[in-house]
């Protein structure tokens, strides 16, 4: 479980870097505030884990595991979203798909008007 939590920490830092790359100085919240927020988030994850890890009771093992797995999924999806926003290849793909869908919408509208 420590490796998963380490992965969450790395994902949060990667997201910070991607957001800085994407937005630059226009980050909202500003970079210093964002660094504090992200480091606090990482610290809270580790505090909760260490509290659970060093307690004698394993009553909340499923909940802690669920929180870590859910965080991995959330931050992983957020990282992929930012990569898609930053990478020009993905932006071109999205624009291409939008242009294809708008062409099919025009064709569908024309065919429905002809049927009336």
KAQUIZI-V210270 format. One record per backbone hydrogen bond with DSSP energy under -1.0 kcal/mol. CO is the residue of the C=O (numbers start at 0). NH is the residue of the N-H. If there is no record, write none. Layout:
{{CO | NH} {CO | NH}}
This chain:
{{0 | 4} {1 | 5} {2 | 6} {3 | 7} {4 | 8} {5 | 9} {6 | 10} {7 | 11} {8 | 12} {9 | 13} {10 | 14} {11 | 15} {12 | 16} {13 | 17} {14 | 18} {15 | 19} {16 | 20} {17 | 21} {18 | 22} {19 | 23} {22 | 25} {23 | 26} {29 | 33} {30 | 34} {31 | 35} {32 | 36} {33 | 37} {34 | 38} {35 | 39} {36 | 40} {37 | 41} {38 | 42} {39 | 43} {40 | 44} {41 | 45} {42 | 46} {43 | 47} {44 | 48} {45 | 49} {46 | 50} {47 | 51} {48 | 52} {49 | 53} {57 | 60} {59 | 63} {60 | 64} {61 | 65} {62 | 66} {63 | 67} {64 | 68} {65 | 69} {66 | 70} {67 | 71} {68 | 72} {69 | 73} {70 | 74} {71 | 75} {72 | 76} {73 | 77} {74 | 78} {75 | 79} {76 | 80} {77 | 81} {78 | 82} {79 | 83} {80 | 84} {81 | 85} {82 | 86} {86 | 90} {87 | 91} {88 | 92} {89 | 93} {90 | 94} {91 | 95} {92 | 96} {93 | 97} {94 | 98} {95 | 99} {96 | 100} {97 | 101} {98 | 102} {99 | 103} {100 | 104} {101 | 105} {102 | 106} {103 | 107} {104 | 108} {105 | 109} {106 | 110} {107 | 111} {108 | 112} {109 | 113} {110 | 114}}
